[in-house]
């Protein structure tokens, strides 16, 4: 570890220490839930948390030592709360009771804890459970968890230890998922240092972290192509609590029949032991709908006008619709997992603070900032417990509701206005360190471009880009050596294929916001990069194609057959996909999020088409800007030979048609 690196990370560690000290005081002083001391201590922890987030996004350099330090501080935050006793009427006493019933051979969905016939099964701890007049509301995966963690010894500490272990596993898995997604790994602090997560898991021992672990495992597995494992993990999450069922439209788009069958098998295996005849074991779910309300202004509005069950159906519909709309963002976008659950929660009859633990692992993108704010703005809701101890009604005061949801709405409004802003900001200023820097990586595929590569690299504006990656396909003329001497990062890709080189460049890019693709033959002019990036910078596009036909096409820059072939392919795309393009030019830019979500696969000539049509089918905004196009230096590997021209034409046209015939990706 060098001294400069250690000093750079010190502010982040100090912010974590503020959270650690605040939560330690919370544990040692044993403030009652919702008391003034409890809320003030959480406010300090929340301030440290927001500072830590700001510091985390300021740098994406995350060597393992930094991440281990982050997770070590996270564990230290949990230990003081984990060893403290829980308060009376905690949900953990229900967990112990359900485990007792199972060991006694009884079904927790059939037994009411207050029934005199079962009083002999109670312990001093289980008698402190809340809502003893209803059977268990927890689904079968939760029941299996209760039984497993108490098999060696029935105690609150055993449950707490298992939950903290699951909690830390979420942090580890999130770290690895962020690395795989090429996102900033430091954003793991958004989950691991969140005061709400720490207090609800280590302090109050709420089950939701188990479901969050299953759901994060499903997201990571599906996004990496392990669809059977992902389907099984998703089924386990739904069988822990019902909330993630609203994500079914998002998940279903990525599953095959055998994947869905494996997931259904997990559900059947979990539910079968608790079946009573043909009745699905739902326990006290209907009692919850009929009797319980908390922190739910939206639900109460529709409940008074439609009734409880139509209002519940509406909440489910809102969540499912949100998931359907999130499909275009793809399973690699963490926000696509968070927002549908949040939408369903806002409309549900009960919004306890610990329900937001389900969202917490996915709050690592700019689009999820309002939900991250929610995990802090919901903390004042704990005052209800203090007011109830004083004999006041079990209801969230209107002022607290206004703060909780008002801050979320404010964050969403600010995010929307920034996204829709049309005020021109010089890209050079952005790259130089404005409040919202745009990291741009340029990918230049090459094969024997010795005569041109120096001109290409020298003309790339250094103020606009963070890195230039030259992907070389076994050049024999010294191209990679020239590129390296001029400061480019050279990546060797021995397998031929233009699309393959571009995909390799995407994989090699260092956490960019935008990836630019530029040929290495100097036919495109790198000096026009600012024009290409402008639609993305101003929030008007997700994919930008540089149109040579709409720009300054120089004489003899394109053979006649390439010119008319491009026009015909562009016409087909306009007719079949409704995207207004005039050219399939290689000089293009795309948001890195969109590239990951599209899961591009074409390795040869179909690359030019695949990005446009997949982007169109997923709802991404595809726009054109006019660019110049000059005769290339050297002979073209594609249009310069008859074989190359025929192969390119076949690949492009077949790509346009085959994606039209396929189900939307």
Secondary structure, DSSP 8 states (H G I E B T S, - for coil): --HHHHHHHHHHHHHHHHHHHHHHHHHHHT--TT-HHHHHHHHHHHHHHHHHHHHHHT-----HHHHHHHHHHHHHHHHHHHTS---TT-THHHHHHHHHHHHTT--TTT--TT-GGGGGG--TTGGG-S-TTS-----HHHHHHHHHHTSS---HHHHHHHHHHHHHHHHHHHHHHHHHTT--GGGGHHHHT-HHHHIIIIIT--THHHHHHHHHHHHHHHHTT-HHHHHHHHHHHHTT-GGGGGGHHHHHTT--HHHHHHHHHHHHHHHHTT-BTTB---TTHHHHHHH--BS-HHHHHHHHHH-HHHHHHHHHHHHHHHHHHHGGG-TT-HHHHHHHHHHHHHTSSB--GGGGHHHHTT--SGGGHHHHHHHHHTGGGGHHHHHHHTT--SS--HHHHHHHHHHHHHHHHHHHHHHH------HHHHHTT-TT---EEEEEEESS-TTTHHHHHHHS-TTT-SEEEEEE---SSSHHHHHHHTT-EEEE--S--HHHHHHHHHHHS-S-SEEEE--TTSSS-GGGHHHHHHHHHTTS-SEEEEEEEEEEE-TTSS-HHHHHHHHHHHHHHHHHH----S---S-EEEEHHHHHHHT----STTHHHHHHHHHHHTT--EEEEEEEE---SS--SSTTSHHHHHHHHHHHHHHHHHHHHS---
